[in-house]
Structures are given as structure tokens and as C-alpha cells.
Amino acid sequence: MSTQLFQGQEHATIYQKHRFPPSQELLDIIFSYLEEKKGKPYDLVVDVGCGSGQSTQVLVPHFARVLGTDISEAQVQQARQAHSSSKVSFCLVLQLQLPPKPQACPEAHHPLLRPLPFPSYCSPWAAREAQAHRLLEEATNPFCDTSGGPASRIILQGSEVPFTVAGLMGFLQSFSMFQTFKKAQPEAAAALLHQTQARFLETMKASSPETPLALSLEYVCVLACKAPEENVSK
């Protein structure tokens, strides 16, 4: 049985508050690929695994309709509360798959509905760069085997995201691994968070949790398109 993560309301609230949308550099790559494979106008986009809607929202200016789906009811509720555009809708999907030609998606025959960006958080002290990239390649290989031909896998260093030390602690709490730890050992999780914040402040020679810092993210973006129907074997 698979483990259901991101389910609690408290976790969803933290996720909505401390997660951020993808970088502009990543969006430029995605929309350049979309323009090459399909071209405008763009009707419908489906954001699978939308969470609390940060990535869904940035798609609104580019599409006539935006649908965000997630398996977490708490995340979907947060997304609906945070994003009120008439072009956006969110729904709970209990399986991470769509039918071959969903009736709700009349544009499903087009080459691309949504590429697959993967935000990647690699700790420099945990693995060498070459090893980290090898692991990321292994993780994304299944997405590169498509009926539409070879996929493009792009590793992108995004622009820095402004944070504070307190904001970074909130960001760390948004990860499912921390929430799992917190559920099992709440006192130990609180102590870890306190120690981590204290270590950051000590290293930065600062005393206020509102001390600014910047977070640099590496993204792994896998771009692929569905082959035209006449080229897909029956």
C-alpha cells in the first residue's frame, strides 16, 4: 500500500504559506518548448499534483482554462481558498493518472498538455555533484520513454529565492519527511527545528530570525509530447 503524504490540514497550510512558484527561467524553458511543439492559442492545461496551487497560478495568464488536480483533499482546499480566478478550477483525483482521452479535456489530442518540471533540492554536503546528477537521471529516466519520441531533460540552476531564516524554517517544515518525523516524534522535531535555526543564526553572526538570506534551487525539467494519434500504434 502506498503512503499518502501531504494529507493534514496543518501541513497544507504550511505548504501554502512557505512554498513558492517555479522560477521564471524554468517557465521560459517550458513555454518555449510548448510554442515549438504546439503553438498558440493554448486552451487547457492540467497541473497534475498541484498541491496548494503555486505552480497552477503562474499558468493562468497563458491558458484559457487551468485545471489543478491533487490526491490530497487538504491541499486542494488550500488551493481553492488561495486562488479565485474564474479560469482556474481544482479537483480531487484519487489516482495519479488520467484516462487516455478524458471527456473533460477536449484538447487531449494535442502534442502537449503539460511538461514535467521537477524541483530538485540537493544538499551539497550529502552527495557530490556528479553523484547527485546520476541519481536524478535515474529518477527521471521513466519519464523520458515516451511514444512521441525522445524527451528533453534539462538541468537548470534557478535564480535565488529571497528568504529569511524564519521563512527557511517554515520551508523545511513543508517537506513531507519533516511532517512524518514530527508526527512520530514531535518533541524531537521541534528540537531539530530550533537547533537548525540557532545554527543558521550563529553561522550568519545574526540574532534575529528575520535576517534575510537567499535559497538557490536546481531544477530538473523533463519535456515530452504525446505523438499524433495517427502515429500511435493501435
C-alpha positions in Angstrom: 0.0 0.0 0.0 1.4 3.4 -0.9 1.9 6.1 1.7 -0.4 9.1 1.5 1.6 12.3 2.2 0.6 16.0 2.3 -2.8 15.0 3.8 -3.1 17.0 7.0 -4.7 20.4 7.1 -1.8 21.9 9.2 0.7 20.6 6.7 -1.3 22.0 3.8 -1.4 25.4 5.5 2.3 25.4 6.0 2.8 24.3 2.3 0.6 27.1 1.0 2.5 29.7 3.2 6.1 28.7 2.6 6.2 27.1 -0.9 6.8 29.3 -3.9 6.1 29.2 -7.7 8.7 27.9 -10.2 11.4 30.3 -11.4 11.0 32.5 -14.5 13.9 30.7 -16.1 12.0 27.4 -15.8 8.8 28.8 -17.1 10.7 30.3 -20.1 12.0 26.8 -21.0 8.6 25.2 -20.6 6.8 27.7 -22.8 9.5 27.8 -25.4 9.0 24.0 -25.8 5.2 24.4 -25.8 5.4 27.0 -28.6 7.7 24.8 -30.6 5.5 21.7 -30.3 2.0 23.2 -30.4 1.9 27.0 -30.9 -0.8 29.3 -29.7 -3.6 29.6 -28.7 -3.4 27.5 -25.6 -6.8 26.2 -24.4 -6.5 23.8 -21.5 -3.6 22.9 -19.1 -3.8 20.2 -16.4 -1.5 20.6 -13.4 -1.2 17.1 -12.0 -0.1 17.1 -8.4 -0.9 20.8 -8.0 -0.5 20.9 -4.2 -1.8 24.3 -2.9 -1.6 25.8 -6.4 1.6 27.8 -6.6 2.6 26.3 -9.9 -1.0 26.3 -11.1 -1.4 30.1 -10.6 1.5 31.0 -12.9 -0.2 29.2 -15.8 -3.3 31.4 -15.7 -2.0 34.2 -18.0 -1.1 31.7 -20.7 -4.2 29.4 -21.0 -7.9 29.8 -21.4 -8.6 27.2 -18.8 -6.4 25.8 -16.0 -7.2 22.6 -14.0 -5.2 21.7 -10.9 -5.6 18.1 -9.6 -4.2 16.5 -6.4 -4.7 13.4 -4.3 -4.7 15.5 -1.1 -8.1 17.0 -0.1 -6.4 19.4 2.3 -4.1 20.7 -0.4 -7.0 21.1 -2.9 -8.9 23.1 -0.2 -5.9 25.4 0.3 -5.6 25.9 -3.4 -9.2 26.8 -3.8 -9.0 29.3 -1.0 -5.8 31.0 -2.3 -6.7 31.2 -6.0 -10.1 32.6 -7.1 -9.6 33.3 -10.8 -12.6 32.2 -12.9 -10.1 30.5 -15.3 -8.9 28.1 -12.6 -10.5 25.1 -11.1 -9.2 22.5 -8.7 -10.4 18.9 -8.1 -9.5 15.9 -6.0 -8.2 13.0 -8.1 -7.6 9.8 -6.1 -5.4 8.1 -8.7 -2.3 9.7 -10.3 -3.5 9.0 -13.8 -5.8 10.4 -16.4 -8.0 8.4 -18.9 -6.4 8.1 -22.4 -9.0 10.7 -23.8 -10.7 12.3 -20.8 -14.1 13.8 -21.8 -13.2 16.9 -19.6 -10.1 17.5 -21.7 -11.2 18.2 -25.3 -7.6 19.2 -26.1 -6.1 15.9 -25.1 -5.1 15.1 -28.7 -2.7 18.0 -28.9 1.0 17.3 -28.6 1.4 18.6 -25.1 -0.8 19.3 -22.2 1.9 19.9 -19.6 5.6 19.1 -19.4 7.0 17.7 -16.2 9.2 20.0 -14.2 10.9 18.5 -11.1 12.2 20.9 -8.5 15.3 19.2 -7.1 16.8 20.0 -3.7 20.3 18.6 -3.4 22.4 19.0 -0.2 26.0 19.8 -1.2 27.3 18.1 1.9 25.3 14.9 1.2 26.5 14.0 -2.3 28.9 15.1 -4.9 27.5 16.9 -7.9 28.2 14.0 -10.3 26.5 11.5 -8.0 23.5 13.8 -7.5 23.1 14.2 -11.2 23.3 10.5 -11.7 20.6 9.8 -9.2 18.4 12.5 -10.8 18.9 10.9 -14.2 17.9 7.5 -12.8 14.8 9.1 -11.2 13.7 10.8 -14.4 14.5 8.1 -16.9 11.0 6.6 -16.8 9.5 9.9 -17.9 11.9 10.1 -20.9 10.5 6.9 -22.5 7.6 8.3 -24.5 5.6 7.3 -27.6 6.2 10.8 -29.0 10.0 10.3 -29.4 12.9 11.2 -27.2 12.2 13.6 -24.4 14.4 16.6 -23.4 15.9 16.6 -19.9 17.2 19.9 -18.8 19.0 20.7 -15.5 18.6 24.3 -14.6 20.1 26.4 -11.9 17.3 28.8 -11.0 17.6 32.3 -9.7 18.0 32.9 -6.0 14.8 33.0 -3.9 14.8 35.6 -1.2 14.1 34.2 2.3 14.5 35.0 6.0 15.9 32.5 8.5 12.4 32.1 9.9 11.0 31.6 6.4 13.5 28.9 5.7 12.4 27.1 8.8 8.8 27.2 7.5 10.0 25.9 4.1 11.7 23.0 5.8 8.5 22.2 7.7 6.7 22.0 4.4 8.5 18.8 3.4 6.7 15.5 4.0 9.7 13.9 5.6 9.7 16.6 8.3 6.0 16.2 8.9 6.4 12.4 9.1 9.2 12.9 11.7 7.1 15.4 13.6 4.1 13.0 13.7 6.3 10.2 15.1 8.5 12.3 17.4 7.0 15.8 18.0 9.5 16.9 20.7 12.5 15.8 18.7 11.2 17.5 15.6 10.7 20.8 17.5 14.2 20.5 18.9 15.7 19.8 15.5 14.0 22.9 14.1 15.2 25.0 17.0 18.8 23.8 16.7 18.8 24.3 12.9 17.6 27.9 13.3 20.2 28.6 16.0 22.9 27.1 13.8 22.0 29.3 10.9 21.9 32.5 13.1 25.2 31.5 14.7 26.9 30.9 11.3 25.5 34.2 9.9 26.5 36.1 13.1 22.9 37.3 13.5 20.4 37.3 16.2 17.0 37.9 14.5 15.0 35.1 12.8 14.0 37.8 10.2 17.6 38.0 9.0 17.5 37.8 5.2 19.1 35.0 3.2 18.7 33.5 -0.3 17.9 30.0 -1.4 19.3 28.6 -4.7 17.4 25.7 -6.3 18.4 23.3 -9.1 15.5 22.2 -11.3 15.3 19.0 -13.4 12.8 19.6 -16.2 11.7 16.7 -18.4 9.9 17.8 -21.5 8.0 15.4 -23.8 5.0 15.4 -26.0 2.3 13.0 -27.0 2.6 11.6 -30.5 -0.1 12.5 -33.0 -2.9 9.9 -33.0 -2.2 8.7 -36.5 1.4 7.8 -35.4 0.4 5.9 -32.3 0.2 2.1 -32.9 -3.2 0.6 -32.1 
